[in-house]
């Protein structure tokens, strides 16, 4: 579905999104329910930028 060039570009971006979300949770910077944050991050990673608007609600 994706070319090798696309994978090489997007995989590190998605990994950074997941890492940053986990870091925010671990440091207590986020006061939201941890499961809700995890679901929104997963939604963004799986559905891509089209889900970003929905993830912010």
C-alpha positions in Angstrom: 0.0 0.0 0.0 2.9 2.4 0.8 6.2 2.7 -1.0 9.4 2.1 0.9 10.1 5.8 0.7 6.8 6.6 2.3 7.3 4.0 5.0 10.7 5.4 5.8 9.2 8.8 6.2 6.0 8.0 8.1 7.0 5.2 10.5 9.3 7.5 12.5 6.7 10.2 12.6 4.1 7.8 14.0 6.6 6.4 16.4 7.3 9.9 17.7 3.6 10.6 18.1 3.2 7.5 20.2 6.4 8.3 22.2 5.3 11.9 22.9 1.9 10.7 24.0 3.4 8.2 26.4 5.8 10.8 27.7 3.0 13.3 28.3 1.1 10.6 30.3 4.2 9.5 32.3 5.2 13.0 33.3 1.6 13.9 34.4 1.4 16.7 31.8 -1.9 15.3 30.7 -4.8 15.3 33.1 -7.1 13.3 30.8 -8.0 9.6 31.4 -5.1 7.5 30.2 -7.3 5.1 28.2 -8.9 8.0 26.4 -5.6 9.5 25.5 -4.3 6.1 24.2 -7.5 5.7 22.1 -7.1 9.1 20.5 -3.4 8.5 19.8 -4.2 5.1 18.2 -7.0 6.7 16.2 -4.7 9.3 14.8 -2.0 6.7 14.0 -4.4 4.2 12.4 -6.6 6.7 10.5 -3.9 9.3 9.8 -4.3 13.0 9.7 -8.0 12.8 8.6 -8.8 11.7 12.2 -6.9 14.5 13.8 -9.8 16.8 14.0 -11.9 14.1 15.7 -9.0 13.3 18.1 -9.0 16.8 19.4 -12.7 16.8 20.5 
